[in-house]
Amino acid sequence: MATNNFRSLVDPPTRGDGSASDSEPKADEPKGLGPVGWLRWVWRSLTSMRTALVLLLLLALAAVPGSLVPQEGRQPAQAADFRRRYPDLAPVLDRLGFFDVYSSPWFAAVYLLLFVSLAGCIVPRTRQYVRTLRSRPPAAPKRLDRLPQHAVWTTSADRGEALLTAADLLRRRRFRVDVDMAGDGSVAGEKGYLREAGNLVFHTALFGLLIALAVGSLFGTTGQKLVLEGDSFTNTLTQYDDFTPGTLASADSLQPFGFRLKGFSATYQRSGPQRGTASSFIARLSYTEREGGRARDARVEVNKPLEVGGSKVFLLGHGYAPVVTVRDGQGEIAWQGPAAFLPQDNNLTSVGVIKAPDARDREGERDGLGFSGLFLPTVQLTGKGWQSSFPATDDPVLVLTAYHGDLGLDSGKPQNVYQLDSSRMTQFRKADGSPFAQALRPGDRMELPGGAGSLTFDGIKQWASFQIARNPSNATALWSSVAMGLGLCASLFVRRRRVWVRVEPMLGGRVRIAVVGLDPGGTERTAEEVAELADELRERFPALRTATPDVNAPEPLHQEQK
């Protein structure tokens, strides 16, 4: 294909009588393609480079909704919040598959078409490239004067010596060379094969990247886990807060590692326009690669995950967990420990609940206790209510309201651990009938009305949320991306070039040397190479002084040396 393109620039196609041909079809050509013809046309259209580029663009556009709309599999909480905030738009997006873009039929269709297109494009082009490498450089055109870069002069030299010298000079410039001593007396040189090799490497690497994405989607796993300071996590299915396996992945594929959150620290800007912005998040872990293995310490930071057991542990976020003790009407501890509160803004104003389903009232009857409210790391009371003015615990306050009754934990219906179902509960009220609520600082105690119990704010712990992801094709995707970059550089910066040197005998033992070059891209580099090669040949075979110029000879690129 490349050879034909070069020849079309030099010698226009001709009919059998030597005149220029046109693109009119032959009279005996069939007007209809037929079933087989249509299939061939569809296949050629699908496997063309233009179609592959269009499909690649469509794939990039198809991935845009996945970054704008929360994905159900990876961000269930955000997706539920999106549906709640946009009740009219959510059903439309749901029908279009925007909440699960990468598993939607239309995304899979574009993906598979691109996969087939690349495969059908790479295989024939690779065969053609191998044939081109094994073939000889094309012979010199008959009319060298038609080429834009050329130099011609007359000298007194042996024809064979001039041809061999030209061939040697071209080889030094890394041209593939073919010498035609017996024919028209020419040397053909060609280089720039890395351009097509770069194209093939790019598209083959893109093919490999698509395979890596498919393998990751089929066999990869992703899960999230909120871990309190001092608590541990084991990489088993029951330990995850949310788990999204690949289509063909199973719980048996999880690597048997675990870790414990020894501590978490965060620092924030104290002044300036960036006040309150986080400077660092550091989670200190102790992990084991297998059950019973030796524990090792590690630090996990944002964009600095822990890699263990073929999985990566990413730090997603953090928050606070007030430590409380709940006593019931009998004075017994009904619940004790840290309760994770979820941040709502950049200053970590957090909401959460505390549940004590086994609490009993003063008569000893079961009467569950529930608390909901806010945790404010640095309290600030404004016209809009309780807020936090800074994310660090400079002045922490826990604001709670209390309920009693059935928490619904025994109903058999799944319940969010961070929400309180108060539909079957009664809110405690003050003597004047207003809802009962209280703001607590560490060490404070809340006494419930009617001697129903109490809650003590004992202290504060921190928690960190992690994403545990395993993708068996990460290495393939990485090296495919590197190969794509290298192939793209080769295809952009390497030019395919051809140079011919023809030595024609003349009267009086003289010869005429013509040096010409061809570059479809029209770059100046080919003209420079032709000029440099012509100068080196002139040094060895100087031009003869002529009394009358040869009117039939093409104008040389440089003036002949006097």
Summary of the structure (lengths in Angstrom):
residues: 562
radius of gyration: 38.9
end to end distance: 43.6
largest distance: 132.2
contacts: 1635
relative contact order: 0.14
helix: 33%
strand: 32%
